[in-house]
Amino acid sequence: MDTKLKGDIAEQAAILHALKRGWGVLKPVGDRLPYDLAFDIQRTLIKIQVKNAWFDEPSGNYVVDNRRTKTNRRFMLREVYNPSDFDFALVYIESLDLFYIFPVEVFVSYGSEIHFVETDKQQRKPRSAKYRNAWELIVQVAECKEKLVHSSIEVGEVSL
């Protein structure tokens, strides 16, 4: 299975999880935007970047590259994401049907890779552990955005 297909599977899993929560899902046309999906949560749009993690045999961990990858026939270019590119990164571990839900600021603060420990190793919990299936973070941000929009509009005013 190539990486493009794995990415498509991760996106479809994210869509399924969002729909099960009653959220609307929007998908941009093409792949020129720095995000893959937008979730509509109570009329608030949250931009989502979806990544697929792979299993690294030597470490026994799942790994994801947290950089943007652009490819063509001649070369592959990797760039860091900007905090304004999306609101959340969803990292999918297909074999566990599991997502890590990272606010963009956290996601871009890692080096070039993020490792996920999903075994019962005798070690301290990695800092990524608190983002395991943390779907409530998306709801919290949507609610904050909604409050900001509503508090900035006075009766009789129109905001564009």
Steps between C-alpha positions, in 0.01 A plus 500: 500500500653836403509806728232682300253214555589483870434875524163456329407226749600726792286784359199273458541375858511862622182576305326196651601598855380859444167391352441266795536806725237688298747742341484619143800424281631708212772383262695749288524439127855399408794484737639852483382612844705429814210306653306193390156553653288747692262394774183705544422493871196711587568724196866546595759373253808322631780432248643148523825351371491117494813288526549123495749344745710197411646229721877522554625145566831587672345731760164322527329839474266661250651802326373795299690769313359835606618688193323583175614279215474608138608262230527489127683266266839655568519582870336502840483824697429506873406822678386580851141602549408848621269538800250676271480205256237305698343474845561131576711212372336159524752216497342166413627159607302273270567166669350638823239727338640769727560872460733737677344847495766774510437876511713650223733676747584168666535312171750746352698519825636147453811432293450336163335186642262408779523155660200331659544228762207258482652209690530433871864598520638581843567867443350838566208613288603703197368855474284389207294270729259775607395551135392136455135511378472856638203594280371732774784743420339568162165571665663737750668702224177512298313633805769765563490612136120517511508715815752735338283548193180554698659735753641721225157563343278760665127524441437680172860457378612289211838331509670382181 
